[in-house]
Amino acid sequence: MTSISNLSEELKTKIRALVKRVVVEHHSAPQKQMIKEMHGRLNMACPYCGDSTKDLIKKRGNLFWDTLQYHCYNCGQHSDLNGFLRDHGLRMGSGDDSIQVIEYIKEKKVQVQDIETLQHGVYNKAIQLAVPVEDFKRFFKAQSIEVGDFAWFYLRSRLLHKYSEDFLFSPQTKRLWILNKTPDGKIVGCQSRQLGKNVRSKYLTYDLAKLYEEMNREYPLQGEDLIAVNKLSTLFGIMQTDMMRPVTVFEGPLDAKFMFNSLALATAGRSTTELDEIPTIRYMFDNDETGKKKMLEKLKRGKAVFMWSKFLADHKLNIYNEDIKDLNDLIKKCFELKSNAHKNIEQYFTDSRLDALYV
């Protein structure tokens, strides 16, 4: 089966020529017809959405060599090379070239799922060890959140009440539990938020090992397996994420509720080395000094990030900059102002270093 090391330069040249043909046929402006050879990708003005109407040089469409996946950071369009060509009336042709591309895409699709903490073995171990919800409720004296409950009003204040099935609440300790669930509804990790006043630690994050320890259960994993499963268990949303589609990474689990196909780290300080290797990953860290510094570091590495400064300025929300620290704050402010600005978020991701000032 094909791998990146033997994707021949001859085949790459043919792919470049086909992509160039698509771009030239779609765009009339010479600036938009140019294709850039960037590190690990072909960069172009997106032929699906037309890319920027204000800046003819801006190019947010990318074909990644390591997976032969196309993604536009303006409109969000995503497909593999064959789909990209087919959408524009072209194909690789018949014979060895076509077979090689098909096999390559299949292999890389599997490899994306196999990167470090996303390895199938680790994923399956986490599912097997996940805690049933009823066991969690009994031990932590937690309950589901119903309309009218104390915790429900808190969730409603943050416009999160329609996601109440992803939370539990312990009335005696006033702890809100933010759950990281498996596909079958078990708990693989969680974060608790103290809703009472004058608390020392507002947020506490529990990986699977810590959850077992709290519940006085023997944790069966050791060594590398323990580390890998624990890393996965605190990637909130990982069990429901499709890595072949654009994946938005947030600092906090609450922000991730508002974005389809997203992950949360629980903190901006967590290492994201394993995620950086996945071409569909993009970052929307908090609108503060720490978050922006992290996003600028990602931008230098060629990863897509959210342009907070440009978004807020374009939508005349920069006067509320102190109030808008994350996506949840932005959603609340838009609701308060009866604004639809949040519906334009997709247009403000960039992987161009030239946009660093807009982050």
BADREN-954952 format. One record per residue: residue in three letters; x, y, z of N, C-alpha, C in turn; residue number from 1. Coordinates in pm, whole numbers. Last residue first. Layout:
REM residues N
R;ALA;X;Y;Z;X;Y;Z;X;Y;Z;NUM
...
***
This chain:
REM residues 359
R;VAL;-527;3798;1506;-558;3699;1609;-587;3767;1743;359
R;TYR;-439;3982;1328;-584;3973;1346;-624;3874;1455;358
R;LEU;-169;3954;1300;-218;4074;1367;-366;4067;1399;357
R;ALA;-146;3721;1144;-111;3716;1286;-166;3836;1364;356
R;ASP;-184;3685;876;-301;3725;955;-273;3729;1104;355
R;LEU;41;3582;769;14;3723;741;-103;3776;823;354
R;ARG;30;3314;813;106;3395;909;82;3544;889;353
R;SER;-273;3146;765;-172;3233;706;-102;3317;813;352
R;ASP;-489;3007;835;-361;2939;859;-246;3020;799;351
R;THR;-792;3109;998;-685;3131;901;-563;3047;937;350
R;PHE;-1135;3169;1043;-1020;3083;1070;-917;3104;960;349
R;TYR;-1367;3308;984;-1258;3378;1052;-1148;3285;1104;348
R;GLN;-1588;3183;885;-1512;3265;792;-1387;3326;854;347
R;GLU;-1718;3062;1100;-1641;2979;1008;-1550;3060;916;346
R;ILE;-1871;3270;1219;-1745;3225;1280;-1657;3149;1182;345
R;ASN;-2115;3370;1158;-2007;3393;1062;-1871;3344;1111;344
R;LYS;-2290;3343;1361;-2311;3254;1247;-2201;3268;1142;343
R;HIS;-2239;3546;1539;-2179;3415;1566;-2196;3317;1451;342
R;ALA;-2399;3759;1452;-2256;3760;1422;-2193;3621;1439;341
R;ASN;-2660;3819;1482;-2630;3690;1420;-2481;3676;1388;340
R;SER;-2794;3969;1780;-2703;3971;1666;-2682;3830;1613;339
R;LYS;-2917;4055;2014;-2999;4004;1903;-2920;4011;1772;338
R;LEU;-2763;4105;2229;-2773;4213;2131;-2864;4177;2013;337
R;GLU;-2783;3859;2364;-2822;3983;2433;-2848;4096;2333;336
R;PHE;-2670;3688;2174;-2810;3669;2217;-2864;3797;2281;335
R;CYS;-2412;3788;2170;-2492;3794;2048;-2641;3778;2080;334
R;LYS;-2337;3724;2431;-2342;3864;2390;-2426;3880;2263;333
R;LYS;-2345;3440;2421;-2432;3514;2514;-2447;3660;2472;332
R;ILE;-2145;3390;2232;-2283;3347;2206;-2380;3424;2294;331
R;LEU;-1923;3494;2372;-1963;3551;2243;-2108;3516;2211;330
R;ASP;-1907;3324;2594;-1932;3467;2613;-1982;3533;2485;329
R;ASN;-1848;3087;2452;-1969;3096;2531;-2007;3242;2557;328
R;LEU;-1595;3149;2344;-1710;3133;2255;-1841;3142;2332;327
R;ASP;-1447;3405;2557;-1449;3275;2492;-1576;3264;2407;326
R;LYS;-1463;3663;2644;-1337;3592;2667;-1332;3456;2597;325
R;ILE;-1608;3949;2635;-1606;3831;2549;-1471;3762;2558;324
R;ASP;-1574;4174;2786;-1683;4083;2824;-1678;3951;2748;323
R;GLU;-1375;4315;2666;-1352;4270;2803;-1457;4170;2849;322
R;ASN;-1495;4381;2418;-1382;4287;2424;-1359;4231;2564;321
R;TYR;-1695;4538;2332;-1729;4443;2439;-1614;4344;2462;320
R;ILE;-1599;4670;2122;-1626;4753;2240;-1663;4665;2361;319
R;ASN;-1596;4480;1924;-1471;4504;1996;-1489;4595;2119;318
R;LEU;-1807;4442;1765;-1819;4386;1899;-1694;4412;1983;317
R;LYS;-1830;4488;1493;-1850;4600;1588;-1876;4550;1730;316
R;HIS;-1754;4292;1328;-1894;4287;1373;-1925;4392;1480;315
R;ASP;-1486;4347;1290;-1575;4343;1173;-1722;4347;1214;314
R;ALA;-1387;4317;1555;-1386;4447;1488;-1486;4451;1372;313
R;LEU;-1421;4042;1603;-1488;4139;1689;-1495;4277;1625;312
R;PHE;-1258;3935;1392;-1400;3902;1405;-1474;4008;1486;311
R;LYS;-1005;4040;1451;-1072;4076;1325;-1222;4049;1334;310
R;SER;-955;3921;1701;-951;4067;1685;-1027;4110;1560;309
R;TRP;-975;3637;1653;-1063;3707;1746;-1069;3857;1717;308
R;MET;-941;3421;1430;-899;3561;1436;-997;3641;1523;307
R;PHE;-839;3091;1508;-948;3187;1497;-897;3330;1516;306
R;VAL;-613;2898;1301;-659;2954;1428;-768;3056;1402;305
R;ALA;-442;2621;1157;-544;2725;1146;-591;2768;1284;304
R;LYS;-86;2575;1155;-220;2534;1194;-316;2651;1183;303
R;GLY;178;2646;1106;92;2617;992;-47;2569;1026;302
R;ARG;323;2728;1316;342;2588;1276;250;2548;1161;301
R;LYS;230;2979;1360;367;2965;1313;396;2824;1263;300
R;LEU;-16;2913;1472;-13;2975;1340;127;2963;1279;299
R;LYS;59;2827;1727;0;2731;1632;9;2784;1489;298
R;GLU;142;3070;1833;238;2959;1823;188;2856;1723;297
R;LEU;-100;3202;1830;9;3253;1746;118;3147;1729;296
R;MET;-236;3055;2023;-280;3049;1884;-173;3101;1788;295
R;LYS;-96;3123;2257;-98;2984;2212;-138;2974;2065;294
R;LYS;-159;3395;2267;-19;3353;2256;-10;3210;2204;293
R;LYS;-435;3382;2306;-382;3439;2181;-236;3399;2160;292
R;GLY;-448;3269;2565;-508;3203;2450;-451;3251;2318;291
R;THR;-316;3466;2720;-266;3329;2713;-318;3257;2589;290
R;GLU;-478;3697;2679;-335;3697;2646;-280;3556;2629;289
R;ASP;-793;3594;2529;-713;3659;2632;-565;3643;2596;288
R;ASN;-1011;3436;2417;-978;3572;2376;-909;3645;2491;287
R;ASP;-908;3089;2403;-978;3203;2462;-925;3336;2410;286
R;PHE;-875;2913;2084;-850;2933;2225;-915;3063;2273;285
R;MET;-940;2743;1850;-1012;2863;1891;-997;2876;2042;284
R;TYR;-771;2571;1587;-777;2613;1726;-856;2743;1745;283
R;ARG;-802;2260;1401;-787;2406;1407;-815;2450;1551;282
R;ILE;-729;1962;1222;-738;2031;1351;-719;2182;1333;281
R;THR;-680;1824;992;-812;1886;1005;-830;1965;1135;280
R;PRO;-425;1705;1010;-445;1823;924;-579;1893;941;279
R;ILE;-261;1622;1303;-383;1594;1226;-420;1717;1143;278
R;GLU;-55;1702;1458;-22;1615;1347;-142;1587;1256;277
R;ASP;-163;1836;1671;-103;1915;1563;-71;1832;1440;276
R;LEU;-230;1637;1853;-335;1696;1771;-278;1773;1653;275
R;GLU;8;1582;1981;-56;1475;1904;-165;1529;1813;274
R;THR;59;1830;2107;150;1778;2004;83;1674;1917;273
R;THR;-57;1978;2302;-142;1939;2189;-58;1883;2074;272
R;SER;-55;1997;2656;19;1972;2532;-76;1925;2422;271
R;ARG;-238;2248;2834;-219;2109;2796;-142;2098;2665;270
R;GLY;-301;2510;2882;-165;2466;2913;-136;2324;2872;269
R;ALA;-562;2564;2845;-475;2599;2733;-332;2549;2756;268
R;THR;-784;2301;2954;-691;2410;2984;-604;2437;2863;267
R;ALA;-969;2135;2841;-988;2167;2983;-892;2276;3029;266
R;LEU;-979;2096;2571;-860;2051;2642;-871;2062;2793;265
R;ALA;-1231;1978;2351;-1188;2074;2453;-1075;2013;2535;264
R;LEU;-1345;1963;2007;-1279;1906;2124;-1250;2016;2225;263
R;SER;-1618;1922;1769;-1514;1996;1840;-1461;1918;1960;262
R;ASN;-1857;1915;1595;-1732;1841;1573;-1613;1912;1639;261
R;PHE;-2006;2237;1628;-2014;2100;1579;-1874;2042;1560;260
R;MET;-2006;2432;1915;-1943;2412;1784;-1950;2265;1745;259
R;PHE;-2096;2455;2171;-2157;2542;2071;-2101;2522;1930;258
R;LYS;-1948;2295;2337;-2089;2260;2318;-2152;2338;2202;257
R;ALA;-1703;2413;2372;-1714;2310;2268;-1858;2269;2243;256
R;ASP;-1737;2572;2596;-1730;2635;2464;-1755;2533;2353;255
R;LEU;-1723;2380;2799;-1848;2452;2776;-1850;2518;2639;254
R;PRO;-1455;2281;2804;-1564;2197;2754;-1695;2271;2725;253
R;GLY;-1196;2514;2697;-1293;2464;2793;-1406;2384;2732;252
R;GLU;-1031;2557;2470;-972;2537;2603;-1070;2467;2695;251
R;PHE;-1097;2377;2160;-1118;2483;2258;-1042;2455;2386;250
R;VAL;-1065;2299;1823;-1016;2269;1958;-1030;2393;2046;249
R;THR;-1257;2165;1565;-1220;2287;1636;-1183;2253;1780;248
R;VAL;-1201;1988;1278;-1218;1971;1423;-1169;2099;1491;247
R;PRO;-1332;1896;964;-1269;2000;1045;-1303;1983;1194;246
R;ARG;-1316;1533;930;-1382;1661;907;-1311;1768;991;245
R;MET;-1188;1316;1020;-1177;1341;876;-1247;1470;836;244
R;MET;-1250;1282;1284;-1122;1344;1251;-1102;1369;1103;243
R;ASP;-1531;1336;1450;-1491;1278;1322;-1364;1350;1276;242
R;THR;-1608;1273;1791;-1545;1358;1691;-1504;1280;1567;241
R;GLN;-1697;1152;2019;-1799;1185;1918;-1740;1263;1800;240
R;MET;-1484;1120;2186;-1556;999;2148;-1663;1025;2040;239
R;ILE;-1394;1376;2247;-1314;1292;2159;-1392;1172;2107;238
R;GLY;-1513;1542;2429;-1576;1531;2298;-1506;1434;2205;237
R;PHE;-1219;1638;2592;-1366;1637;2596;-1424;1639;2454;236
R;LEU;-971;1468;2686;-1002;1538;2560;-1154;1534;2546;235
R;THR;-938;1309;2901;-960;1451;2928;-961;1535;2801;234
R;SER;-892;1058;2795;-1012;1076;2878;-1039;1221;2914;233
R;LEU;-645;1071;2668;-767;1067;2587;-890;1103;2670;232
R;LYS;-478;1066;2890;-474;1180;2798;-602;1186;2716;231
R;ASN;-544;814;2995;-572;935;3073;-570;1059;2985;230
R;VAL;-448;646;2794;-592;649;2823;-628;775;2901;229
R;ALA;-169;701;2811;-243;724;2686;-393;735;2711;228
R;ILE;-101;628;3076;-78;765;3027;-165;795;2906;227
R;LEU;-170;354;3076;-231;446;3171;-220;590;3121;226
R;ASP;3;256;2877;-143;245;2860;-215;344;2951;225
R;GLU;255;300;2989;215;376;2871;65;371;2848;224
R;GLY;178;216;3329;274;255;3226;216;336;3112;223
R;GLN;-139;43;3370;-12;95;3417;70;143;3299;222
R;LEU;-481;-23;3465;-377;11;3368;-252;66;3436;221
R;PRO;-690;-72;3647;-610;-185;3598;-493;-149;3506;220
R;TYR;-766;69;3952;-745;104;3811;-649;2;3751;219
R;GLU;-1012;-3;4183;-877;-37;4139;-864;-11;3990;218
R;ARG;-1199;262;4335;-1190;147;4245;-1045;122;4205;217
R;ASN;-1287;488;4473;-1227;374;4545;-1228;246;4462;216
R;MET;-1353;708;4333;-1461;612;4357;-1412;486;4427;215
R;GLU;-1110;834;4305;-1214;900;4385;-1324;801;4424;214
R;GLU;-987;649;4132;-933;672;4265;-1037;734;4357;213
R;TYR;-1142;678;3899;-1137;548;3968;-1089;566;4112;212
R;LEU;-1075;943;3843;-1214;909;3868;-1222;775;3944;211
R;LYS;-806;920;3787;-846;997;3905;-991;965;3943;210
R;ALA;-822;770;3550;-753;714;3667;-795;786;3795;209
R;LEU;-955;945;3377;-1019;820;3415;-955;758;3540;208
R;ASP;-930;1283;3509;-907;1183;3406;-962;1050;3457;207
R;TYR;-1105;1558;3608;-1083;1419;3644;-1054;1336;3519;206
R;THR;-1058;1889;3719;-1066;1798;3605;-1026;1657;3650;205
R;LEU;-1237;2148;3870;-1150;2032;3893;-1169;1935;3778;204
R;TYR;-1287;2495;3926;-1290;2382;3833;-1193;2273;3878;203
R;LYS;-1254;2647;4163;-1381;2650;4092;-1395;2529;4000;202
R;SER;-1125;2618;4466;-1101;2566;4331;-1233;2558;4257;201
R;ARG;-1249;2765;4678;-1106;2778;4650;-1074;2734;4508;200
R;VAL;-1545;2965;4683;-1481;2835;4671;-1336;2853;4629;199
R;ASN;-1742;3169;4720;-1620;3163;4802;-1555;3025;4801;198
R;LYS;-2053;2998;4639;-1968;3117;4651;-1846;3087;4739;197
R;GLY;-2121;2711;4420;-2134;2791;4541;-2038;2909;4542;196
R;LEU;-2057;2559;4204;-2149;2669;4182;-2170;2755;4306;195
R;GLN;-1771;2418;4080;-1839;2451;4206;-1927;2574;4184;194
R;ARG;-1756;2183;3833;-1755;2327;3860;-1834;2353;3986;193
R;SER;-1558;1914;3712;-1661;1965;3802;-1643;2114;3821;192
R;GLN;-1527;1705;3433;-1479;1826;3501;-1592;1874;3591;191
R;CYS;-1431;1372;3332;-1526;1477;3366;-1453;1598;3424;190
R;GLY;-1436;1059;3149;-1367;1167;3218;-1470;1275;3251;189
R;VAL;-1608;873;3062;-1466;840;3050;-1378;945;3119;188
R;ILE;-1917;735;3122;-1831;851;3153;-1684;809;3150;187
R;LYS;-2149;621;2863;-2073;606;2988;-1977;724;3003;186
R;GLY;-2279;637;2615;-2327;717;2726;-2257;700;2859;185
R;ASP;-2176;513;2395;-2289;448;2460;-2331;516;2590;184
R;PRO;-1959;677;2322;-2078;671;2234;-2199;605;2298;183
R;THR;-1870;837;2638;-1844;743;2530;-1969;740;2440;182
R;LYS;-1833;1179;2753;-1902;1053;2738;-1850;968;2623;181
R;ASN;-1755;1383;2997;-1694;1340;2871;-1742;1196;2848;180
R;LEU;-1959;1623;3167;-1923;1485;3137;-1856;1469;3000;179
R;ILE;-1946;1823;3436;-1941;1831;3290;-1882;1699;3242;178
R;TRP;-2133;1873;3720;-2042;1778;3654;-2056;1790;3502;177
R;LEU;-2145;2103;3974;-2194;2074;3840;-2090;1986;3772;176
R;ARG;-2207;2089;4312;-2107;2064;4208;-2177;2029;4077;175
R;LYS;-2327;2125;4565;-2344;2224;4459;-2235;2213;4351;174
R;THR;-2338;1930;4749;-2209;2000;4738;-2213;2112;4634;173
R;GLN;-2605;1852;4723;-2547;1873;4857;-2418;1955;4851;172
R;PRO;-2655;1819;4443;-2719;1927;4520;-2651;1957;4654;171
R;SER;-2469;1766;4177;-2473;1716;4315;-2528;1826;4405;170
R;PHE;-2560;1702;3842;-2548;1800;3950;-2561;1730;4085;169
R;LEU;-2437;1659;3503;-2504;1609;3623;-2482;1714;3733;168
R;PHE;-2461;1695;3144;-2424;1743;3277;-2496;1661;3384;167
R;ASP;-2567;1637;2904;-2422;1620;2915;-2369;1667;3050;166
R;GLU;-2828;1710;2909;-2800;1567;2921;-2650;1538;2933;165
R;SER;-2836;1984;2857;-2837;1941;2998;-2808;1792;3015;164
R;TYR;-2830;2145;2639;-2730;2038;2643;-2727;1972;2782;163
R;LYS;-3000;2349;2675;-3044;2245;2582;-2944;2130;2572;162
R;HIS;-2864;2522;2850;-2969;2435;2904;-3015;2326;2807;161
R;LEU;-2678;2708;2791;-2636;2569;2779;-2746;2470;2819;160
R;LEU;-2679;2979;2835;-2739;2928;2711;-2699;2783;2683;159
R;ARG;-2614;3055;3081;-2502;3046;2988;-2546;2987;2854;158
R;SER;-2851;3040;3210;-2783;3171;3212;-2664;3173;3116;157
R;ARG;-2902;2768;3188;-2978;2861;3104;-2911;2997;3098;156
R;LEU;-2731;2672;3386;-2706;2638;3246;-2780;2734;3153;155
R;TYR;-2866;2780;3611;-2728;2819;3582;-2695;2791;3434;154
R;PHE;-3108;2649;3591;-3108;2794;3576;-2966;2846;3549;153
R;TRP;-3019;2388;3640;-3078;2420;3510;-3078;2572;3487;152
R;ALA;-2941;2392;3904;-2837;2381;3802;-2891;2417;3663;151
R;PHE;-3198;2409;4023;-3098;2512;4048;-2991;2512;3938;150
R;ASP;-3459;2312;3788;-3359;2285;3892;-3264;2403;3907;149
R;GLY;-3610;2372;3566;-3649;2434;3692;-3553;2408;3806;148
R;VAL;-3570;2064;3408;-3614;2203;3394;-3662;2257;3529;147
R;GLU;-3309;1863;3558;-3443;1881;3503;-3476;2030;3495;146
R;ILE;-3026;1670;3541;-3075;1808;3556;-3209;1823;3483;145
R;SER;-2957;1380;3740;-2981;1445;3611;-3044;1581;3635;144
R;GLN;-2735;1391;4027;-2863;1363;3961;-2870;1433;3826;143
R;ALA;-2508;1247;4268;-2543;1338;4158;-2675;1297;4094;142
R;LYS;-2347;1125;4457;-2479;1177;4495;-2524;1285;4395;141
R;PHE;-2127;995;4370;-2113;1140;4390;-2244;1208;4430;140
R;PHE;-2227;729;4360;-2110;762;4439;-2102;911;4471;139
R;ARG;-2456;743;4193;-2465;690;4330;-2346;737;4414;138
R;LYS;-2357;850;3952;-2460;921;4029;-2465;875;4174;137
R;PHE;-2180;646;3872;-2130;781;3901;-2230;857;3988;136
R;ASP;-2362;441;3822;-2258;423;3926;-2204;559;3970;135
R;GLU;-2506;555;3612;-2576;526;3739;-2477;504;3854;134
R;VAL;-2312;570;3407;-2369;693;3465;-2434;666;3601;133
R;PRO;-2022;363;3424;-2165;380;3396;-2222;501;3470;132
R;VAL;-1701;462;3320;-1790;443;3435;-1936;460;3394;131
R;ALA;-1477;283;3103;-1564;397;3132;-1666;362;3241;130
R;LEU;-1329;70;3017;-1312;111;3156;-1405;225;3198;129
R;GLN;-1394;45;2747;-1414;-69;2836;-1411;-29;2984;128
R;ILE;-1313;294;2648;-1455;258;2645;-1483;144;2743;127
R;ALA;-1036;273;2682;-1110;379;2751;-1259;345;2757;126
R;LYS;-977;63;2506;-952;47;2651;-1032;150;2731;125
R;ASN;-1042;183;2261;-1121;70;2310;-1101;46;2459;124
R;TYR;-840;378;2248;-982;417;2243;-1069;306;2302;123
R;VAL;-616;217;2237;-635;308;2350;-781;347;2361;122
R;GLY;-659;87;1991;-643;10;2113;-668;95;2237;121
R;HIS;-668;300;1804;-788;220;1829;-778;142;1959;120
R;GLN;-527;612;1900;-509;474;1855;-631;392;1895;119
R;LEU;-523;867;1986;-642;825;1911;-630;682;1860;118
R;THR;-284;932;2099;-396;907;2190;-521;860;2118;117
R;GLU;-120;858;1808;-99;857;1953;-225;829;2034;116
R;ILE;-323;814;1538;-222;901;1595;-228;899;1748;115
R;ASP;-514;669;1398;-415;594;1475;-312;682;1545;114
R;GLN;-672;816;1235;-735;761;1355;-634;695;1448;113
R;VAL;-488;860;1033;-536;975;1111;-599;926;1241;112
R;GLN;-469;605;922;-359;657;1000;-399;777;1085;111
R;VAL;-706;580;777;-684;493;892;-577;552;983;110
R;LYS;-653;771;585;-775;784;665;-764;698;790;109
R;LYS;-429;671;462;-414;788;548;-537;810;634;108
R;GLU;-540;457;316;-440;433;419;-431;550;516;107
R;LYS;-715;591;140;-766;491;234;-669;471;350;106
R;ILE;-533;747;-4;-637;813;77;-692;716;181;105
R;TYR;-387;542;-132;-320;638;-44;-420;703;51;104
R;GLU;-575;420;-294;-513;344;-186;-449;436;-82;103
R;ILE;-630;637;-470;-737;575;-392;-680;500;-272;102
R;VAL;-375;680;-586;-441;786;-508;-549;728;-418;101
R;GLN;-333;436;-719;-240;481;-616;-304;587;-526;100
R;ILE;-541;434;-904;-537;331;-800;-448;376;-685;99
R;SER;-466;651;-1067;-593;653;-996;-593;554;-881;98
R;ASP;-218;558;-1165;-228;684;-1091;-354;688;-1006;97
R;ASP;-276;318;-1308;-201;314;-1182;-215;441;-1099;96
R;GLY;-606;375;-1456;-473;317;-1447;-409;331;-1310;95
R;SER;-766;692;-1536;-764;549;-1507;-621;501;-1490;94
R;GLY;-811;1008;-1363;-794;925;-1482;-791;779;-1441;93
R;MET;-872;1177;-1161;-732;1139;-1176;-706;1062;-1305;92
R;ARG;-1109;1417;-1290;-1072;1299;-1213;-927;1264;-1242;91
R;LEU;-1352;1693;-1291;-1227;1628;-1329;-1208;1499;-1249;90
R;GLY;-1564;1855;-1204;-1571;1792;-1336;-1444;1726;-1383;89
R;HIS;-1548;1935;-946;-1517;2034;-1048;-1500;1971;-1187;88
R;ASP;-1598;1718;-789;-1686;1833;-773;-1665;1939;-881;87
R;ARG;-1377;1559;-856;-1509;1523;-907;-1607;1640;-897;86
R;LEU;-1175;1685;-708;-1169;1684;-855;-1307;1656;-914;85
R;PHE;-1272;1637;-445;-1240;1772;-491;-1241;1780;-643;84
R;GLY;-1282;1358;-438;-1405;1436;-426;-1387;1577;-477;83
R;ASN;-1009;1302;-459;-1101;1253;-562;-1233;1330;-559;82
R;LEU;-907;1423;-224;-867;1471;-356;-965;1427;-465;81
R;ASP;-1180;1462;14;-1051;1409;-29;-1025;1455;-173;80
R;SER;-1307;1765;167;-1322;1643;89;-1184;1587;59;79
R;HIS;-1481;2044;293;-1380;1942;317;-1410;1819;232;78
R;GLN;-1548;2385;355;-1559;2271;264;-1445;2173;287;77
R;GLY;-1528;2617;502;-1536;2491;575;-1549;2368;487;76
R;CYS;-1489;2867;398;-1625;2813;391;-1642;2681;465;75
R;ASN;-1220;2911;495;-1317;3019;480;-1459;2963;486;74
R;TYR;-1051;2703;491;-1071;2766;621;-1159;2890;612;73
R;CYS;-1104;2406;319;-1106;2552;309;-1137;2611;446;72
R;HIS;-922;2115;237;-1003;2187;335;-991;2337;312;71
R;TYR;-864;1788;108;-880;1931;81;-964;1994;192;70
R;GLN;-623;1532;154;-752;1590;192;-751;1739;160;69
R;LEU;-393;1381;139;-466;1412;16;-609;1454;47;68
R;THR;-235;1358;361;-359;1280;359;-435;1291;228;67
R;ASP;-6;1505;312;5;1387;398;-120;1302;402;66
R;TRP;-71;1723;152;-1;1610;90;-5;1485;179;65
R;PHE;-371;1896;148;-263;1846;233;-202;1720;172;64
R;LEU;-477;2177;-2;-471;2033;-26;-348;1983;49;63
R;ASN;-676;2453;97;-552;2377;112;-571;2230;75;62
R;GLY;-784;2791;85;-805;2653;44;-673;2578;49;61
R;ARG;-731;3051;130;-763;2971;247;-803;2828;213;60
R;LYS;-557;3330;43;-588;3195;-3;-610;3106;118;59
R;LYS;-543;3665;-59;-574;3571;49;-618;3436;-7;58
R;ILE;-529;3831;-274;-410;3751;-244;-442;3642;-141;57
R;LEU;-756;3981;-284;-735;3884;-392;-617;3791;-364;56
R;ASP;-971;4071;-47;-826;4052;-61;-800;3942;-164;55
R;LYS;-1247;4070;-69;-1177;4197;-42;-1028;4188;-70;54
R;THR;-1343;3823;-97;-1383;3919;-201;-1311;4052;-185;53
R;SER;-1177;3515;-35;-1201;3654;2;-1241;3740;-117;52
R;ASP;-1333;3229;-199;-1243;3289;-101;-1275;3437;-82;51
R;GLY;-1498;3081;-354;-1438;3197;-418;-1338;3268;-329;50
R;CYS;-1600;2845;-260;-1663;2969;-211;-1608;3095;-280;49
R;TYR;-1456;2658;-424;-1594;2636;-382;-1663;2768;-347;48
R;PRO;-1193;2720;-467;-1282;2720;-584;-1428;2694;-549;47
R;CYS;-997;2928;-261;-1095;2819;-265;-1186;2828;-388;46
R;ALA;-673;2984;-357;-802;3049;-334;-910;2944;-358;45
R;MET;-433;2758;-199;-502;2819;-314;-625;2896;-270;44
R;ASN;-155;2554;-135;-241;2660;-85;-301;2736;-203;43
R;LEU;-64;2230;-69;-86;2326;-177;-189;2427;-127;42
R;ARG;163;2124;195;32;2146;135;39;2238;13;41
R;GLY;407;2111;330;313;2000;343;180;2018;276;40
R;HIS;453;2442;319;506;2324;387;396;2219;405;39
R;MET;322;2535;-7;354;2561;133;410;2432;194;38
R;GLU;307;2661;-306;357;2537;-248;403;2570;-106;37
R;LYS;20;2828;-423;144;2834;-346;180;2694;-297;36
R;ILE;-117;2926;-731;-113;2824;-627;21;2831;-557;35
R;MET;-314;3182;-882;-184;3133;-837;-200;3029;-725;34
R;GLN;-556;3289;-930;-521;3170;-1008;-388;3109;-965;33
R;LYS;-574;3521;-793;-645;3406;-738;-612;3277;-811;32
R;GLN;-433;3692;-957;-384;3668;-820;-448;3544;-759;31
R;PRO;-591;3701;-1193;-459;3632;-1193;-408;3601;-1053;30
R;ALA;-937;3636;-1175;-829;3725;-1134;-696;3648;-1129;29
R;SER;-1108;3421;-1221;-1066;3503;-1335;-948;3593;-1300;28
R;HIS;-1143;3083;-1112;-1111;3223;-1082;-1064;3297;-1207;27
R;HIS;-1193;2831;-1229;-1291;2890;-1138;-1269;3040;-1117;26
R;GLU;-979;2763;-1388;-1113;2763;-1449;-1216;2833;-1361;25
R;VAL;-774;2776;-1200;-774;2869;-1314;-912;2878;-1377;24
R;VAL;-844;2562;-1028;-835;2699;-977;-843;2801;-1090;23
R;VAL;-833;2338;-1197;-956;2371;-1126;-956;2517;-1085;22
R;ARG;-564;2348;-1277;-671;2360;-1378;-803;2399;-1313;21
R;LYS;-435;2301;-1035;-416;2429;-1103;-527;2452;-1205;20
R;VAL;-511;2035;-997;-557;2138;-903;-546;2276;-966;19
R;LEU;-371;1920;-1212;-517;1910;-1207;-576;2016;-1113;18
R;ALA;-107;1980;-1143;-161;2028;-1271;-313;2025;-1271;17
R;ARG;-77;1845;-899;-64;1991;-904;-130;2047;-1030;16
R;ILE;-99;1581;-994;-201;1635;-904;-198;1787;-905;15
R;LYS;134;1561;-1145;3;1545;-1211;-109;1603;-1125;14
R;THR;322;1593;-942;318;1690;-1052;183;1683;-1124;13
R;LYS;275;1364;-790;250;1496;-732;237;1602;-840;12
R;LEU;367;1172;-971;225;1176;-938;188;1310;-876;11
R;GLU;639;1242;-968;566;1242;-1095;415;1250;-1070;10
R;GLU;710;1199;-709;707;1338;-756;631;1348;-888;9
R;SER;509;943;-549;614;990;-640;598;1136;-679;8
R;LEU;496;844;-244;406;917;-331;497;993;-427;7
R;ASN;663;720;-63;672;681;-203;557;733;-289;6
R;SER;614;839;183;753;832;137;763;790;-10;5
R;ILE;346;809;235;393;940;195;533;934;136;4
R;SER;251;494;76;273;579;193;334;709;145;3
R;THR;42;233;-61;119;356;-74;139;424;60;2
R;MET;84;-120;0;0;0;0;88;125;0;1
***
